[in-house]
Amino acid sequence: MNLFPCTLVYVDVDAKPGPNSTNRDPLSYVSQAICLNNSLRRVGLPTLTIMTNAPEQVARRLAGMPAENRPAVTLLTATIELPKNTPFYAAHFKLDLMDQVAESLPADTMMLLLDADMVALLPLDPDLIERCAQAGLGVFDISDQVFPAYGSERVVADLEIVAERRLMNPRWYGGEFLIATPAALRRLVPRARASYARYLSESERLRHHGDEAFISAALNALSDEGQVLIEVGAYQAVGRHWAGNNYRDLRWFRCCSFVHLPGGKALLEKEARFDDFAPDRFWRTMRAAHLRGRVRHALKRIVRMLNVERLAARMRCTA
């Protein structure tokens, strides 16, 4: 089974930037995609395809690179409409990307949809690829991160609002990694479009916004109907890393095929300046960012404790 690695770069200068993006350059995601493509090349995976509504702008950004190192660029035909101040605005167009890929991929090729702010460290396990090919869908379950952070009742409520049904075993799936056969995509996309319509109409009731909400709802509904979902995180196919976060030991990520750095976009943009991806150089930079993040987290905790103590002291004085 062949793989088609692709990423979305949706360009709209009038839209609200992503919550985790500090670079206001609308083409900053192209730099991240360059880094991702360099890392894919190093581990022997196929060239990344950037799917974008602005192919000429993206091509100009890539023009200074050697042709053999460039990601491919394909026009994305965008069909969905939503308010431009919607959180994670650009990510919603992954639905159009999946629809387009479902109709264009040959039967012997699986889509490997990746966020641009990722790197490939190791080849994907061939046995995992085969399992995903047999099942049709490989997904990244991040429920153990999302449920405790926002409260399981609130997360489940959002999923069931968008799915418009009670779900047997509600799970939340990360949008940074999805592997799917064309046949499975053709089952998923219509269900995801229906979920998207409910997501849009119920947006004021929802705590969570972005592609993960309606894609997760659709995946849960398909699972309830018998669709097998291969959970790729258990195989360390992908890990989501936040600098300074103690969710996992940093060493765990070294054994992942892909690492997602939603808070490390600037790091990846700097890495993209090199012609080739060097894991040791990347790890040195990532480790330094992680240690700085640990210090920031510790200082924030201290400030919170001091504020609580000051408030308690004021209350004692006024009692």
Buried (B, 14 or more C-beta within 10 A) or exposed (E): BEBBBBBBBBBBEEBBBBEEBEBEEBBBBBBBBBBBBBBBBBBEBBBBBBBBBBBEBBBEBBEEBEEEBBBBBBEBEBEBEBEEEBEBBBBBBBBBBBBBBBEEBEEEBBBBBBBBBBBBBBEBBEEBBEBBBEBBBBBBBBBEBBBEEBEEEBBBBBBBBBBEEEBEEBBBBBBBBBBBBBEBBBBBBEBBBBBBBBBBEBBEEBEBBBBBBBBBBBBBBBBBEEBEBBBBBEBBBBBBBBBBBEEBEBEEBBEBBBBBBBBBBBBBBEBBEEEEBBBEEBBEBBEEBBEEBBEEBEEEEEEEEEEEEEEEEEEEEEE
